[in-house]
Amino acid sequence: MTRFILALILVGASMNDALAQSPLASKLAQLSQDFYTTQRLPGLAVGVLIDSQVVYRAGFGTTRLGGGKPITPSTLFHMASITKPFVATAVVQLSNAGKVDLDASVTRYVPYFRMKDSRASSITVRQLLTHTAGMPDVTDYRWNYPEYDEQSLERWIRGLADSALIAAPSERWQYSNIAFELLADLVAKVSGESFEDYVQKRILTPLAMRKSTLLMTDIDSSLMAWGHRRASPGPFAIAAYYPYNRRHAGSSTLHSNVDDMLRWARANLQRGALDGVRILPDQAYDQLWKEQHDMLPAMRRAGGNRPDVERMGVGLSWFLETRGGTRYVSHGGGDHGFRTDLLLAPDQRVAVVVMTNSEAGPSQLSRALIEAVLADRAAVRRN
């Protein structure tokens, strides 16, 4: 327990003194501590951004049960599906450069893409970005048999020739990791470089996300968190496999930390601009955050009756929700041993990122944190 407390002291010492002593900071710290304690997590990392200022960043627990290091805001986590908005950003960059038409068939850019279902030839780039292409999902990520070579992605996409669609393109919404792996191959073929190199050069490096990477070979292993899984019933234990396989880079392999993800959040809240660098034109967010498919009727048909939710949909990779009159933009992630969540309230310029090296979902905490910030701001306005 001493090393857990030490991590909190070190993180707190780096915060602005006035902020560290504010009631809001105390509330955020208490919510995070309570979540970490009640969920009995191996590790947890949290960051909160308000008006481009980092107001709270903290680490709890350990990178590895039985002998790890204290979690800090510099600890690297497998981000899982939070990778997908980076894919969408890359595709929209290429679209703005006139190299990709979002409403063209993906086969224009990846001509060897085939499925045994002839309807696949009509799938558009936009349908892939919005999970409305009718694509199936991955059934075996082969984390225990990872591939590391640059050709692994193309091999994987060529291997889809024996697969069938689960629905006609545009017929319905169905989440698909394969769709974003196909988009990653599109980025590679259109740009003439590997998907990972493109994202590094056009997104991560310009935004000074210095520790973030899609490539396992580029990760600073001394900063990595290990994944954990819980036996049911039972405590968390170190996961048998690390979730990395280069064929799944487009859906899963981003590694990042709180500090870098808060830079990503700032860049998005500022509609593509950060510290004098612009990765997208302002108007690109009118596409990224425009509802492409209404998910609320399907949620209610499935029994998810939440009266506080006024709208729920998907943009270009991002999930969109309106609750209590507040617009939220988000994406979460989950893979073998890890769960992550990034939640933005763009109109209030607030963002929260939560990462765990376990399979306890962090969305409960991210929502509690952002609602605490919004409540605090509302109270300030009333006074």
RAQUI-V405229 format. One record per residue. RES is the residue in three letters. OMEGA is omega in whole degrees, -180 to 180 (* if undefined). Layout:
# RAQUI-V405229
res={RES RES}
omega={OMEGA OMEGA}
This chain:
# RAQUI-V405229
res={MET THR ARG PHE ILE LEU ALA LEU ILE LEU VAL GLY ALA SER MET ASN ASP ALA LEU ALA GLN SER PRO LEU ALA SER LYS LEU ALA GLN LEU SER GLN ASP PHE TYR THR THR GLN ARG LEU PRO GLY LEU ALA VAL GLY VAL LEU ILE ASP SER GLN VAL VAL TYR ARG ALA GLY PHE GLY THR THR ARG LEU GLY GLY GLY LYS PRO ILE THR PRO SER THR LEU PHE HIS MET ALA SER ILE THR LYS PRO PHE VAL ALA THR ALA VAL VAL GLN LEU SER ASN ALA GLY LYS VAL ASP LEU ASP ALA SER VAL THR ARG TYR VAL PRO TYR PHE ARG MET LYS ASP SER ARG ALA SER SER ILE THR VAL ARG GLN LEU LEU THR HIS THR ALA GLY MET PRO ASP VAL THR ASP TYR ARG TRP ASN TYR PRO GLU TYR ASP GLU GLN SER LEU GLU ARG TRP ILE ARG GLY LEU ALA ASP SER ALA LEU ILE ALA ALA PRO SER GLU ARG TRP GLN TYR SER ASN ILE ALA PHE GLU LEU LEU ALA ASP LEU VAL ALA LYS VAL SER GLY GLU SER PHE GLU ASP TYR VAL GLN LYS ARG ILE LEU THR PRO LEU ALA MET ARG LYS SER THR LEU LEU MET THR ASP ILE ASP SER SER LEU MET ALA TRP GLY HIS ARG ARG ALA SER PRO GLY PRO PHE ALA ILE ALA ALA TYR TYR PRO TYR ASN ARG ARG HIS ALA GLY SER SER THR LEU HIS SER ASN VAL ASP ASP MET LEU ARG TRP ALA ARG ALA ASN LEU GLN ARG GLY ALA LEU ASP GLY VAL ARG ILE LEU PRO ASP GLN ALA TYR ASP GLN LEU TRP LYS GLU GLN HIS ASP MET LEU PRO ALA MET ARG ARG ALA GLY GLY ASN ARG PRO ASP VAL GLU ARG MET GLY VAL GLY LEU SER TRP PHE LEU GLU THR ARG GLY GLY THR ARG TYR VAL SER HIS GLY GLY GLY ASP HIS GLY PHE ARG THR ASP LEU LEU LEU ALA PRO ASP GLN ARG VAL ALA VAL VAL VAL MET THR ASN SER GLU ALA GLY PRO SER GLN LEU SER ARG ALA LEU ILE GLU ALA VAL LEU ALA ASP ARG ALA ALA VAL ARG ARG ASN}
omega={-179 -178 177 -180 179 179 180 179 -179 179 -179 -179 -178 -178 173 -173 -179 180 -177 -178 -176 177 180 179 179 179 180 179 -179 177 -179 180 -179 179 179 -176 -176 178 -180 -175 169 -178 -178 174 -172 173 180 -177 175 177 177 178 175 -177 179 175 -174 173 -179 172 -169 177 -178 177 177 177 -180 177 176 174 175 176 177 -179 -179 178 167 -172 178 -169 171 172 -169 176 174 175 -179 178 179 -179 180 173 180 177 179 176 180 -177 -179 173 -176 -178 174 176 179 180 174 -174 177 -170 -179 177 179 169 -179 175 -175 -180 -178 -177 -179 -178 179 177 180 179 176 -178 -176 180 179 -176 -175 -178 174 177 179 176 178 -179 -179 175 -179 175 -173 173 -175 -174 -176 -178 -174 -179 180 178 -179 -179 176 -179 178 -178 179 -177 178 174 176 177 175 176 180 -178 -179 178 175 -177 -178 173 -179 180 -178 173 174 176 177 178 175 179 -180 -176 -179 -177 -178 176 -179 178 -178 180 179 -178 179 -175 -172 -178 -172 -179 178 -179 -180 172 -162 -179 -176 180 173 -174 179 -177 -179 -176 171 -173 -179 -179 -172 168 175 178 178 176 -179 171 -176 -8 178 -179 174 175 -179 -179 -177 -177 173 -174 174 172 -169 177 -177 -178 -176 -179 -161 -159 175 171 -178 178 -177 -176 179 -179 175 173 176 179 178 -179 180 177 179 173 171 -176 178 175 176 178 177 178 178 172 -179 -175 178 -179 173 174 -175 -174 173 -179 179 -179 179 -177 -174 179 -180 178 -178 176 -180 177 179 -177 179 -175 -180 -178 -179 177 175 -179 179 172 174 -177 -177 174 -173 -178 171 179 178 180 -180 178 178 175 -172 165 176 179 177 174 -177 175 -177 171 -178 177 175 -175 180 167 -169 -177 177 180 -180 177 178 172 180 180 174 174 179 -178 172 -174 -176 -174 177 -180 -177 178 179 -179 -177 178 176 178 -178 177 179 -180 178 179 179 -180 180 -178 *}
